[in-house]
């Protein structure tokens, strides 16, 4: 079954009266565990939201169903996760037969809205991978469905929970630099991690919404959270100058390429046992190629991006995303009327550790975590004081700076735990983060500033609301 057929079959006509009757009554299972179902069994779904959840929370949750268009991946997912729950290629059937309390959505970004809306209409709360969705029409449909059904959608923004980002948020709450006036935020993806987006479906805008949405939604959510306000207007620039059609040669994919000796980006997927078992062995079912050529002409997203974001409280942000840097890291600086606060991570000349850049992303995504052996830093300086302060923050390398564990603890272990920094993210947070990326994309396409109010019925507020 092809993806489009799957979406049509499982989502139905969302305006239909029959979909408003909540045919599924979500319930706790007989053993007292929270009933989960997952749709989308790619690496993120079966790893971070699958096996990792079971490894850490199987005493309180259980998977009652899994759904995907690819029956081969479904069977591998069962084996990898070690579950015995039924699997489905029909989403409605899974919902009716398994009655989950929460549906976890980890499908292709452009289809998130289909399953978020349908799950809520059928009586389930939703946890979705970021981005919440990829365009303003889908975003509005999700907001409308949540209001209509009374069900809730959580967006999995794990970066907020990282130790360094949490420490920055804590410092800003103390207002050490006075009123914030502007922010500089620059994110660098290296030639290993950055290039990988262009191998996958993420390189096609109709599936990912571009990296403005798929990747930068993380960064925009952090900005909204740090600044405590809503974005009102975005002006952006971007182009595709490195990947895609810009190269002089290209192959079918890395396994079937005549240029492996010339291409610095050659990746032998067969050396990755997990990727081979999950993707290569199941290509025959849906045609998805995981090691696509990153020079293929179908790529239509931007690889160079820069934006200026104006907030409702008059803060202005200068943001950029680089996708082919020799190193992977980021820098952020907050300019205030009384001083400046800066922080950074993995900038080579600022960090003494020497780690091979090809291994850096793997270390960061390691879900097992490691004992912190270094400190991150926050630089703080007053305008009229020559002395500056370096605030040391114990670093956690594994799982997005330790954020993964904290996020999942909040969702699964103790949803009602205290949240003084407002880490939790709902649909309004999910909307405001992806709408910045959507507006940036539209700004480039239409060659004009885009106002957030043009996109959905959310009215930007100078004071951030959860």
Secondary structure, DSSP 4 states (H G I P E B T S, - for coil): --HHHHHHHHH--TT-GGGGS--------TTSPEEEEEE--SHHHHIIIIIHHHHHHTTTEEEEEEE-S-HHHHHHHHHHHT---EEES-HHHHHHHH--SEEEE-S-GGGHHHHHHHHHHTT-EEEEPSSS-SSHHHHHHHHHHHHHH---EEE---GGGSHHHHHHHHHHHTTTT-SEEEEEEEEEEETTHHHHHHHSGGGSHHHH--HHHHTHHHHHHHHHHHHTS-EEEEEEEEE--SSGGGSS---SBTTB-TTTTT-TT---GGG-HHHHHHTGGGHHHH---TTB-TT-TT--S-SEEEEEEEETTS-EEEEEEEEEESS-EEEEEEEETTEEEEEEES-GGG------HHHHHHHHH-TT-----SEEEEEEEETT-S-EEEEEEE---HHHHTHHHHHHIIIII-TTS--TT-----HHHHHHHHHHHHHHHHHHHHTS-EEGGGTSSPPP-SS---
